[in-house]
Amino acid sequence: MRSKALTFLTAITVVGTSFTATAVAAPADGCSPNYVCLYEHADFSGHSIVFEAPREVPFDLVTLVCPGCVSSKHPASNGRWNDQMSSWINNSGTTYCWFFDEDYGVEGHVMNTYSAVRRLPDRENDEASSLGPC
């Protein structure tokens, strides 16, 4: 398991609003208060990306670089956060939703406040393409 933080920041712009997402190798025991953490693999392992909450503007995971990320279901997504999420933690007071498609389309899945999913069901694994407050 990784213990060193990755040394890059990814700044992106969504709907004219800028924010910074920090990619870190987070510990399996959780996610800092007021953050939403997405993990490449089940059991909060692999690469991770952390977003400070609350956040009003949703965003597409397609735009976020994830060096070393590899999806067994969607090889075209390798190297991006699109179709990579296998577990998540919402350690914030804001309810978020993730979606199968970019631009918040197709199926929405609720990420309740102060909750976590250690292992997404097979059908949902490696399918998240966008995320935002519900």
Secondary structure, DSSP 8 states (H G I E B T S, - for coil): ---S--S-EEEEEETTEEEEEEEE---TT---TTEEEEEEETTTEEEEEEEES---S-EEGGGSB-TT---SS-GGGTTBSTT--SEEEEESSS-EEEEEEGGGEEEEEEE-TTEEESS--TTTTT---EEEE-
